[in-house]
């Protein structure tokens, strides 16, 4: 827990101005966190509709904060945590002195109630807390809670960080929390709901917030936008201080209008990759898969299909620079790169020969595959068209086929496909990405490439069952070797997280040099940012 304490202290220093910023209180910040159209009055943090995103973090908080940029975990409503009982029980000690915005004390009863609520109403358990092996949540004292698991699952602490704690004295009176829109939210967070309309709603500073002196701003103003064009124009004109919007040619369109104050940071989000059906003939050979990987020019794909807004993913699918500390440097000589000649040589070594049409074949079977993409997903359509041309240049036929989203997803789940551009949830640590992509148990879900290997499953289990950082690093290294030797899929790039901000009126924003919080608009990250920025 020492690292947790250091992270919290660092976040506190940012807010206190120790890093060189003098604090000025006041001001109204205007933000466009997303494009949901007219606001729908809903501040239930467990739902994923309406304005519920504003409740998460700004009004209701979690036990821990996990920074998706670098995986750092810091206690939030929790003071500390410790695994016991052979890593089957996580003992969480809560901070004392925290109050709900109506003045009542925050205690362990609220925590136990919130988790039991998700168990009683599974529709609210969008973070899949109770399907991750959690067996029970026990009240030990006013400020101590035990989370008991049926089997060892150390990374589950990250799942706990996705649950927003609500006050028992209010929510215990709610008859059906699945339909509860919570118009008068009472939380522990830095802000309170002020005024609401479908066109704009405001939130005001919580004067009794448990982090003394925070937040520094008086008010948050969130207008509604129905489309990118209107929102982009508002940002460009300087009417927005923070936005999470897609802007084509962002340097010219936005930054150039006020280079001194208009900034952006697009940290990496979920992985986009070329998924190969490992159960298909020919694609079941890892060397064929490696030849495909070496024939793909990721730089070109990122530049053309993604406007250069992100960077090519490395061969082990670990985000950089946030997670560079987890990369096994000893394996770097095994990293493959764009090398069409090496790709051709590898296929020829495997006994493939080009036919009169220039396509490799062996035993009468061509290296010819269907490549699926969702209709209308224009950047991905451009990406697969580039991939098709790149593969054809070395002798592999990839026939692009666009499908409706439903048909596309069904074909992938049922393994009725050869190749597909798709995504994998990156999570807050590369382990979660590897578990999603490589675990045999996820074969009908996030394991889109249908990769199955008992050794890989054992490595994933080894990581999950230890709380020893050295043992976890060894397992992480072994998983990187799997990505390099088995090439179950081809990592292309990580989707950018849209984050545009202005320093004309407010300063203290996170950046790659000071990534104290992730610039997300749906979770806890936005609350930490809005608690730390202040008037210029």
N, C-alpha and C positions, 0 to 999 in steps of 0.2 A: 504493500500500500504506500510505500515511500514515494514511488513515482507518481501515484495519484495525487499525493499532497503537493508535490512540486508543480504539477500541471495546474492545479487550482491556484497555487500561489502566483504562478506566472500570469494567469488570467487576471488575477486581482491586481497585479502590478500594472498591467496594461490599462486597467480602468483607473488606477490611482495616479497615472501620469508619470510613473517612475521611469518609463522609457522615453521621457522627453516631452510629453504632451501636457500642457497646462489645462486644467479642467474649467470649463465655463458651463454653467447650468442654463437650461431653458431651451426653447425652440420647438417648432413643430416640424417633424420630418414627414415627407410624402413619399410613399413607396408603391410600387406595382409588383407584388410578389409573384403573380401569375395572371393568366387570362381566363377567368371563369365567367365572364359576362356580368350581368347584374348580380349584385350580392344577394345571397339567400341566407336569411337569419338563422345561424346554427353554430353554437359554440360548445357542442359536445365533442370533447377531444378524442373520443374513441371512434367517431364516424369519419368518413372520408368524403364529405360533401359539404356544399355551402361554404361558410366562412370558418369551418371547424379548424382549418389550418392555422388561423390566428389564435385559437385557444391553445394550441400545442406550443408550449415554451413561453409564450407571452403571458398566459394566465395560469396554465397548469404546467408543472415541472416533473422531471423524472428523477429517479434515484441517482443515476449516473449520466454523464455526458460523454459520448463517444465521438471523437473527431474523425470523420471519414477521410480526411486528407492524409492523416498519418497514423491513424489507429489508436491514438492516445486516449486512455480512459481516465476520467476524473470524477470523483464523487461529487454529487450535486446536493440533493436533499439528504443523501447518505453522507455520513462522516467517514466511514471505512467499511471494508468487507474482508472476509477471510473464509477460505475453504476449509472444512473440517469433515469428519466422518468419511475418510478416504475419498475426498473430493465429491461427495454426494450431497453435502449440505453447505450452502453459502450463508454465513452469518453476516447480516448487514446491520451496522450500527448507524442510527440516524443522527443528524445534527439537532441540537437542542435550541430552543428559543425561536423557532420559526412559527409564525402565525398565519392562519388563513386571512384573507382580506376582510373578513367580517369580524376579526379579532380573536377567534377561537384558536386554541393551540393545535399545531400539527403534531401528530403522534403516530406510533406504530399501528394503531388501530386503523388509521386512514390507509396505510400501506396494505395491510392484510385485506381490508375491505375492497380496495381497488382491484387487487389481483383475483380475489374471490368473485368479484363482479364479472370478470372476463370468463371465469369458469362457468358461472351460472348462465351467462348469456354469450355463447360462443360466437355469435355474429359480431360482437364487439372486439373479439380477440384477433384483430387483423395482423398482429405481430406473431401469431402462432405460438404464444407463450406456453399454453397448456399442451401443445402437441410436441414440444421440444424436450419432453421427459420430466417436466415439473410435476411432482406428485402432490405436494402440499405446501402451504405457506403458514408458518406458525408464529403466533404472538408470544415472544419471550419476555419482554418488558415494555414499558412505555416507549422505549427508543431502540429496541432490538427486535429484529425479525429474522427467522430462519426460512430459507428457501430450500426445500428438500426435493431431491431428484431421485427417480427410480433407478437411474444408472448414471454413471459419471458423464458429465457434459460441461467441461470447464468453460468453453466459449459462450455458454448460455448467459453469462453475465452481460453480454452485449444485447441479448434479447430483452433482459430486464430493463435496459436503458430505453426501450421503445414504449414503455408503459407510463402513461401520465397519471399521476396520483390525484384523486379527487377526494373532497371532504365527506367522510362517512355521515356526519350529522345532517348533511343536505341530501346526498344521493341515496341514502338508505330509505328515504321517503318517496323516491321516484318509482312509480309502478312499473314502467316499461322503459328502461334506459336505451333500448335499441331505437326507440322513436323520440327520445327526449332531445329537444333542440336547445335547451339550456339558455334561455334569453337573459338570465341574470347570473352570470358565472361568478363563482367565488373560488379564488385560487391562491397559490403561494407565490405566483410569478411577479415579474417586475412591472406589469401593466394591468390596468382595469379597463373594462369596456366602458366607453363614455356615451357616444351617440351612434345610432344606427339608422341607415336608410339603404335602399337597394342601389343607390348611386354612389354613396360614400359612407364609410363608418370611421369613427375615431376611437382611439384608446389613449388613456391618460396615465401618467406616472403613478405607481403605487407608492404613496408616501411612507408606508410602513414595511417596505420590502426588506427581507432579512439580510441582504447584502448592503450593509450600511452605506448610505450616500448614493447608491445606484437606484434607478438609472439616472442619467444626467439630463436627458431630454424630457420635455414636459408632455409631448403629445405625438402620437403616430396617426397619420391620416392616410387612408387607403381608398382611393377612388376606384370605380369599376371600369374595366375596359373590355370591349367585345372582340377586339382584333389587334393584331400586331401593329398595323399601320398607325392607328390612333395612339396606341401606347408609345410606339417608337417616336412619333412626332412630339409627344408630350415630354419624353425624356430628352430629346435633342434640343427642345426649346428651353430646357432648364426647369421644367415644372415638376420633375421627379428627382429625388435625391438618391434613390436606390431602385433598381429594377432587375428582374430576372427574365429578360426578353431576348429572343433571337433577333439580331440585327445584321443584315448583310453588309459586308465591307465596313465593319465596325470602326476601323481607324479613320476612314474618310467620312463616314456618315455621322459618327458620334464624337470621337476623340478630337478631330480637327476643328470642331466648332468651339472648343475651349480646351486646348491642350494642357493648360495649367491645372484644370480642375476635373476634366472628364476622364475617367479611368475605367478599366475593366480587368477582371481576372477570371479566367475560365478553367478552374480546376477540373481534373478528370472525374467522371462519374462512372456509369456502368460500362462494361466491356461490350464492344461490338466485334464479332468475329465471323470467319467463314467456317461454318459447322459442317463437318463431313460425317456421313453416316458410317460409323465404324463397323456396322453389320453387313454392309454391302460388299459384294465381290469386288476385288481390286482395292477398294477403299479400306478393306479390312487389313491391309498391309501397311504398317507404320512407315515403311520406306517410301511407298507411293504417296502417302500423306505428306511426308517430308519434302518430296519432289514438288508437290503442289505448293507447299508453303514457300519454297525457295523461288518459285516462279512468279510470286505475287509482289508487285511493287507498291508497298504500303505508302511510301512517300507520295506517289502520284495520286493514290486514292484519297489521302487526307487533303492534299492540295486542291484537287478538282471537286471531289464529291462533298467535302466538309469545309470548303472555303479556307482551309488552313487554320481553322479554329482549334484544332487539337493536334496531337502528335501521334506518330505510329506507335502501336503497342509493341513492347519487346517480346521476345520469344517465350518468356516464362509468364507473361500476362501479369506482371507486377507493376503497379502504378509508380511512376517516377516524376518528381523526386520524393514525394511524400513517404514512400515505402522503400526507398533505396537501402535502408539499413537492414532489410530482410533479404536482399538479393545475395545469393551465394556467389561470391566473386570467383571461386574455384571452378564454377561451371560455365563461366563466360566463354571459354574456348569452344564450348559445344553449342553456343547460340548460333542459329542459322540466320541468314540475311538474304536479301534479294540477289539471286545469282542464277539467272536462267541457264547458263552453260553448265553449271554444276547440277542443276535439275535434270537437264538432258542426259548428262553423263550417268547420273544415278539410275534413271529409267533404262538406259541402255545396258547398264550393269545387271539390272534385274531381268534382262532378256527381252525387253520391249523393242520393237522396230517400227519405224514410220512406214505407213502405207502410202499409196499414190496420192492420197488426199492430205498427206502431211500429219496425220493423226497416229499416235503410237498405238500399237496393238500387240497382243500376245495370245497365242493359242486361239486365234480367230476372234478374240474379244478386244474391241477398241476401248481406249481410255476416253469414253464419251459419257457425260453425265448431265442430268437436269439440274439447274441452279435456280432455286426458288427465292422470291422476294415479294413483299407485300405491295399490292397495287397502290399507287399514289404516294408511296414513301419515296419522294423524289431523290433525296440524297443517297438512299440505299440503292435505288434503281440505277443511279449513275455509277455507284460503287461496283455493283455486280456486272454492269456492262464493261467496265474497265477490267475487272477480274477475268471475264470471258475472253477479252482480247489478249490479255497477258498470258493466259493459259494456252490459248490457241497458238500464240507465238512460239511456244516450246513443244507443241504437239499434243495438247489435251483439249478435247472438245467440251465446252461448258455451255449448254443451251439455256439461256435465260428464260424463265417462265414467271409471269406475275400472277399472283393469286389474291383473292380476298383474304382479309386477316383471319377469318374463321377457318377457311380451308387450309391456309398456310400453317396455322398453329396445329390443326388436327393432323395434317400430314406429318409434321415433325414429331408430334407425340406418338403417333402410330408407326414411326420409322418408315413412312412411305415417301421417302425422298432420298436423293443422292447428296446434294449440297444445298446449303441455304445460308444466307446472311442472316444473323440473328443476334440476340443479346444474352448476356448473363449478368445477373445482379452481382455487383462487386462487393457489396457489404462494407464493413468497416475494417476489414483485415483480409489479406489475400487468402487466408484459410477458407473463408466463407465462399469466395469465388471458386476455389478448387473443389470444395465440398459440393457446391451446386453443379459444377460441370462434370466431375469425375466419380461421384459416389454412385455405386450400383443402385442404391435405394432410390435415387432420383431419376431412374431410367424413363419414367413416363412424365417427367416434368422438366426440371432445369438441366438435366443431363441430356442435352439435345443431340449430342453426337453418338449417344448409345454406347459410350465407352464403359467397359466392365473388366475389372482386374482385381483379383483377391488381394494382391500385394498392395495395390493402391488403396483399397478399402482399409487394409490394416494400418497403413500410414496415416490415413485420415482419422482412424480410431485412436491411434497413438497420440496424435495432437489433441484430440478431444478429451482424452482421459488423463492428461497430465497438467499440473499447474506449474511445473518446473520450466522456466524460460529457456534453459539450455536444451531440454528435451523437445520443447516446442520448435525451437530453431532447427534442430536436427530433422524433425519431421517436415518442416517447411522446405528445407534444402532437398529432401528426398522427393517432395512433390514437384519441385522445379525440375528435377531430373526426369520425372515422368513426362512433363510437358515437352522436354527436349528429345527424349528417346522415343516416346510413343506418338507425339504430335497428334493428340486426339482431335484437335481443332487448330485453326490458324487465327491467333489474336490479330485483329486489324488496328483498332484504335479504341480509346475510351471516349464516350460521349462527353462533350464539354458541359459543365454546369454554368449556366448563364448568370453573370454577376456584373452589372454596370453600376457605377456609383460616382457621385460628385463630391469633391472636397471644397466646393465653393462656400458652403455654409457649415458642413459637419466634417470632422476629422476623427481618426481613431479606427479606421476601417482595417479589416484583416487583409493580408497580402501574402504572396509566396514567402516573403522575408519575415513575416510575422503572422503565421497561420494559427492564431489563437482560437479561431473558430472557423467552421466550414460555412461558406456563404449560401446555405440552403434556405429556402423560404417555407418549407413544409414542416420542419422539425425544430429541435432545440437550438440549432445554430443561429437562427435569426434572433432569438431572444438574447443570446450572449452578445451578439453584435450590437443590437439595439440597446443593450445595457452598458456598452462600453464607448460608443461614439458620443461625441459632444460638440458643442458649438465651436467654431474656429476662432 
